[in-house]
Amino acid sequence: MKFNNTVLLDLECVLPPHFISSEELEESIASTYQRLKVSVGRLELFTGIKKRGYWPVGTRPSEIATLAAKKILSRTGLGAIDLLINASVCRDQLEPSTAMNIHGRLGLEQTCMAFDLSNACLGVINAISVAGQMIEAGAIKTALIVSGENSGPLLSETTRQINENPHLTKDQLKGLMANLTIGSAGVAILLTHKDLAPDSAHLIKSSVTLTEGRFAHLCQGDGTPESLSMRTDSEALLVAGSELAAKTFQHFLRETGLERKDLNWALGHQVGVAHEEKIMTLLELKSTDTHRTYPHFGNTGSVALPLTLWDLQQTGRLKHGDRCCLLGIGSGLSCSFLEVIW
């Protein structure tokens, strides 16, 4: 899928006020570690994640997304927004959509269509693709894509499950460890038709997606905004995800006509060090520049890729005209590559 008229006008992220280290998390389940003879330090050693953030109890995803959106809207000077998409894994409630709460918090016009687009960690990338197609078709001129992820309820529920089950086995603990890698952040992205944007705006050039639904059982999450749970077969997910990523990348190269040497940056989904090492090696992208946010923010779900792009921008290393390839993988499985010219 190629885009000729869609640009990324602005990108903003917000970070949570509280952080907890991997060691502190492990100390909170120390009795289970001792019983199962698991050593403290294992979590950071195997994931490369030093810490992850969380918002205070009771913070809604819509509040987080609204914080990021307000920053963008206060500085762009655009008129009415045509489309609002909330793309988070976390949500305020089942109904109405979290996008409705964000629409109300922002005071957007009645003419602004608003809905949720949920697809695990791929939500934001999918939302960019959907909004971009609507811009290309002439249906809209502007789209605001937001996501607010808060790992606090998941971290709390996971440590509770571990501590309150004296019969928990090593295999059962293994299925819960991925929960302790999840972090928090909020993002807002403003897409427009290129005619509304200055030459300095960033071009959305192409996206491709492949889906393999037979792996939907490998990572499943559920719960309420106050109490989230998730179980993951991390090893099987890494194998299946890597295979799908390799196929998707070949599809991406064929569709775009690009070669690896054309990419200035390859930004992967921020799961952890093992995932990054396997994917970048398999795709032969080890020599391409990359940027990591998982060591200090953990796996922030649908926010992970835009957060990494935003954080890279903050370093000053991302230059105008750089070609960025964003690789996203969402449980299910689904894999997307998004090409952005900065």
N, C-alpha and C positions, 0 to 999 in steps of 0.2 A: 504494500500500500504506500503510495507516494503522495506527498503534499507539495503544493506549489504556492499556496497563499496563506499558510498558517504560520504564525510566529509566536514565540514565547516572549511576551512583553515584560513580565516581571515574575520573580520567584522569591518567596519568603518562608522562613522556617522559624518556629518558636520551640524552645527547649524547656523541660520541666524544672521546677525549683529544687527537687530532691534527687539525690543519687545514692545508690548502694553498690558496694564493690562485690565482686564474685566471692571473695573470702568472707565478707560479712554474711552473704546469703548462705554460704556453706556452714558457717558457724551457727546459723539459725536452725539448721537441721543436723547438728553435731551428733545427737544421740543415735540417729539412724545411720549416719556415717560410721560411727564407732561400732555399732552392732554388725554392720555389713562389711566392716574392715575396708572402708573407702577413705582415702587420705584427702585432707583439705588441700586445695590447690588444683585439684583435678579439673574443675570447671574452667578456670582460666587457661590451664595448660592445653586442653583439647579444643577450646574455642577461640582463644586469643582475646576474649572479652574481659576487660578489667573492671568495668562498671556499666550500669545502665540506670536510666532515670525513671521517675514516676511522679505523677501529680497527686495532690492531697486526696484523701478519701472523699467521694462525692462529686469529684470533678467529672463533668460530662464531656464526651468526645466533641460535641457541638461547641462547647466553650473553648476548647483547645483550637479547633479549626477556625473559630471566629477571631481569635487573637491574631492568627497569621493573616487572615483575610483583611482585617481592619488595617493592618500595616500597609498592605498593598494598595487598598482603595484610598488611603489617605494621601498617597504620593503619586498616583498615576494621573489623576485629573480626567479620567474617562467619564463618559456619560453613563447611561443605563447599561447594566449587564444583561445579556440575552439569555444566558444559561448558567445555572449553578449545579455542579455535580459534587456530591460528597462521596468519597471513594475509600473510606476507612474500613478496616476490619471491625474495629469497635463501633458501637452505635448506642444512641441514647435509649432506644427501645425498639421493639419490633415494628410498631406502627404508631404514629406516622413516621415517615422517613426522617432520618437525622438532618437531611438537607433542609427540611421544612423549618426545623428549629434554628438552623444557621441563617436561612433566609430571613426569618423574623428578627434574629439578633442583629443582622446587618441592615435591616430596614430596606431591603431591595424592592424594586418596583413589582407590581402585579404581573407585568408582562414578562418577567424573568422566570422561565421554566426552571423547576428545581426537582431533583430526584437523587436517590442513592444509586451508586454503581458499585457493587460488592463482588470482589473476586480475590479474596485472600490478599497476599502481598502484592498482587499485580494490579490492584484496583486503580491506583493513580495512573499507571502507564496505560491501562485500558481506557481510562477516562480521557486521557490526552488524545488517544486514537479516535475515540467516538466523537469528541468535541471537534477535533480536527476535520473529520469527515463532514460534519455539519457546516463548518466554516467553508470548506471546499465546495460544498453543494449550494452555498448561498443562503442556507436556512437561518444562520446566525452570523453576527459579526464579532461578538465577544463571548468568552466563556471563562468562568471562574471555577477552578477545580481545587477542592480542599480535602484535607484529611486530618483527623485528630486521633492519635493512638495513645492509650494509657495502659501500661503493663501492670500498674499497681494492683488491680483486682486479681489478675492472673498470678502474680508473684505471691500474694497473700494466700490465695486459695491453694496454690501448689504446696507451699510450705506447711499449711494446715493439714493437707492430705497426707503429706509425708510424716509429719510429727504425730498424727493421731492414729496411724496404722502400725501397730507393733509387729505385724506379720508381713510388712512390705518386703518383697524380694528384690534382689539386685536387678533382675530384668524389669520389674515394675518401676523401680527407681529410674532405670535407664529411659523408660518411656516418658518420664516426667522431666528429665533434665533439660530438654530443649526449652521448656517453659521458663527456666531460669535465665535464658539468654535474651529474653524479649525486653525491649526498651520502649521508650516513649518519646514522642515529638509531634509537632503539628506542622502542616505545610499549606501554603496557598500558591496557586499558579494561575497567572492570567494569560490566556491565549486570545489573540485577536487576528483579524484579517490584516494582511501586510499593509494595506492601504491606510490603516489607522495608526500604524506604528512608525517610529523613526528607523533610519537605516541601521542603528545600533541594536535593534531587536534581534532575537536569536531564532534561527530558522528551524522549524520542525520539518524534517526532510522525508523520513520514511519510518514505517514500522511493520514488523511481521510478527505473527503469533502462531504457535502450534499448540494443540491441546491433546492430552492423553488421559481421558477420564477414568480409565481402569485402575488408576493409582489413587483414587479419591480416599481410600481407606488408610493411607499411610500417615496422614496428619489430619486429625479432626478436632475441632474446637467447638465449645458450646457454653451456655450459661447465661447469666444476666449481667447488666452493666456493673453490678456490685460484686459479682462472684463468677469469674471466668475459669474454664478448665480446658485443657488440651492434652492430647496424647499423640506422640509422634514416634514412628519407627525411623529414627534418624539415619541409620545405615542404609536401609532400603530406599529411603527418600533421596539420599545423596546419589546412589547408583542410578535410580530412575530419572532423577532430575538432570544428572550429568548427560545421560544418553539423549534426553529430549533437548537439552541445551545445544548439544553438538548438531543435532538435526536442524534445529531452528537457526543456528548460526550459518549453516550451509545455505539454508533457504534465504536468509538475510543477504548473504553475499551474492547469490544468484539474482535476487530481486533488485538489488541496488547497483550491481555491477562494480561494487567496491572490492578492494583487496585489503588484507590486513595492514599493509604499509600505509594505507590511506587514513587510518584511524589515529588521531592524536591521543585520545583517551578511551580506555575501556573500563567502564564502571560496573561492577558486579553487584548483585543483591547481597546485602551485608549480613549473611548468616553467621560467618565465623571463618577462622583461618583454614580449616580442613576443606570447607566448601570452596573458598577462593582458590586455594592451591589446586584442587582437582579440576575445577572449571577452567581456570586460566591456562593450565597445562594442556587439557584436552582440546581447547579451542586454539591452541598455539598463539596465545596472546600474552605470554609472560614477558615479552620484550616491549609491549605497549604500556605506556604510562597508565597508572591507575591511582585511585585514592581510596582510603579506608575510613569508615566511621564506626564500624562495629567495636573496635577496642574501647571506645569511650562512651558510646551510646547504645551498644547492643544491637540486636535485630529489631528495628523499629517498624516492621510490617510494611504496609503500603507506603509509608513515608520514607523508607530506607533509601531508595534511589534518588528522589528529589533532594533529600537531606544531604546525600553525598555530593550531588552536583552543587548544591548551595554552599556546602562546607568547602568544597574545592574552590569555588569562586572567592570565598573569604580569604583564602591563602594568597591570592594574587597570581597563582600559577596558571589559571585558565585564561587564555588569551582570545581576543576577538578573532573569529574565523576558525578556531579549533573545531575539529570534527570529533564529536563524542558519541560513543556507542554505549547505550544503557541496556544492561542485561537484567531482566527480571524473571524470577521463577515464583510461581504461586502454587500452593498445595492444591491438588486436584488430579493431575498436574496440568499446568499451563506455563508456557514460556514465551516471553516477548522480547524483541530487540527494538529499541527506539533510537533513531539517528537524529542528532541535534547539531546544528552548526552554530557555535557560540559567536 
